[in-house]
Amino acid sequence: MLDIRLIREKPDFVRERLATRGGGDDAKIAEVLRVDAERRKIETQLQRLQADRNRLSKEIGAKRSRSEPSEDLEAQVRKIGDEIVDLTQRASTFDEEQRHLLLEIANLPHESVPVGKDPSANRVARSWGEKPQLSEPADHVALGAKLKLFDLERAAKLSGSDFICFTGAGAKLERALINFMIDLHTREHGYTEISPPFLVRRDCMVGTTQLPKFEADMYGLEENQLFLAPTAEVQLTNLHREEILGLSDLPKKFVAYTPCFRREAGAAGRETRGIIRVHQFDKVELVKITAPAKSYEELESLAADAERVLQLLGLHYRVVELCTGDLGFGSAKTYDIEVWSPGQNAFLEVSSCSNFEDFQARRMHLRFKDRDGKNRFCHTLNGSGLALPRLFAALIESYQQPDGSIRVPEKLQPYFGASEIR
């Protein structure tokens, strides 16, 4: 969430930055300021009443020491006590209302983010490799059916539409990709592997901004106090919630494989065919917890780590810098990494690498002690490293052969155990 002091001291600046996202937050900012003013007014009244009570209590003590009557003063103290109870309850209500309002306000885009209303204003930062030369590429749906890599009909029989059941060589390829990516990020990029629970508490989802804004897209249990994790970002970023880290502990770098669960699987259209948009999918997630001074340097490194997967697999991709109007709710800056899909004749997003600055850390009370001994909020970053099954789809489409087989990239062969799929 945003710092209330920033909103209070620079409301026009906050409105201006939020307006670049597309507007709609002016009323929320005005309401936050109104509630904040009421809350601070009550706090001032409480301080005055507590001072009056302390003063009167001393006077009562002095009168008693002189054996003088103090009933009037005691009545005043009781009345003040009742007022303090009432004001404390009101202050608590305003505190809760202010926090609720702050949870609904998006993060401020970083000043380097291109300004734009929608994805048309996104900027291609760089690209790598070349599109494979294929005369009439089959898409992953046809390839998967021919080589029995996955069975969508039986997946629907088990769980409904928009689920996947990988089979045979397809299940083996999915597992090989996960192991390859985990080994790359732990052995070469220095991340600590975590195998977290797949169910997470509500406060963890609030901490990483999935709640309250996107609650309808989540799979909730126990009256929505427990959720199937939509991404391992939730577990990894919350590992140190409500802790104060040492400066020497930073950056923290975590990687995890988990299945991810999301109700929203996309609108009808070509991008939703096959395994492109589904309710459950596998993902290798990267998370960093850093000091503020290093967070944008760490963002570039995070994106490079994710890109390295595609480079080693020999897949053509591009990196897109999102404009202000296309940023995620909590992100200050995001790079989308998009791999080329010959069968879709389009780029598919396989990673979003984002810097949330201290937006998530404020929600989680995640801090570090700086060189001056002051407790400060950490910056948090995350990105897929990478997401399946879009990577799966792009890989089998890019490496399809004229005879209908699929060549397995050299770096993946030790994990898959063969050089081709027939």
Secondary structure as UniProt FT lines:
FT   HELIX           4..9
FT   HELIX           11..19
FT   TURN            20..22
FT   HELIX           26..65
FT   TURN            66..67
FT   HELIX           71..103
FT   TURN            111..112
FT   HELIX           119..121
FT   STRAND          123..128
FT   HELIX           140..147
FT   HELIX           152..159
FT   HELIX           168..187
FT   STRAND          192..193
FT   STRAND          199..201
FT   HELIX           202..207
FT   TURN            208..209
FT   TURN            211..214
FT   HELIX           215..217
FT   STRAND          220..221
FT   TURN            222..225
FT   STRAND          226..228
FT   HELIX           233..237
FT   HELIX           238..240
FT   TURN            241..242
FT   STRAND          244..246
FT   HELIX           247..249
FT   STRAND          252..261
FT   HELIX           270..272
FT   TURN            274..275
FT   STRAND          280..290
FT   HELIX           292..294
FT   HELIX           295..313
FT   STRAND          317..321
FT   HELIX           324..326
FT   TURN            329..330
FT   STRAND          333..341
FT   TURN            342..345
FT   STRAND          346..355
FT   TURN            357..358
FT   HELIX           359..364
FT   STRAND          367..369
FT   TURN            371..372
FT   STRAND          375..377
FT   STRAND          379..387
FT   TURN            388..389
FT   HELIX           390..398
FT   TURN            402..403
FT   STRAND          406..407
FT   HELIX           410..412
FT   HELIX           413..416
FT   STRAND          420..421
//
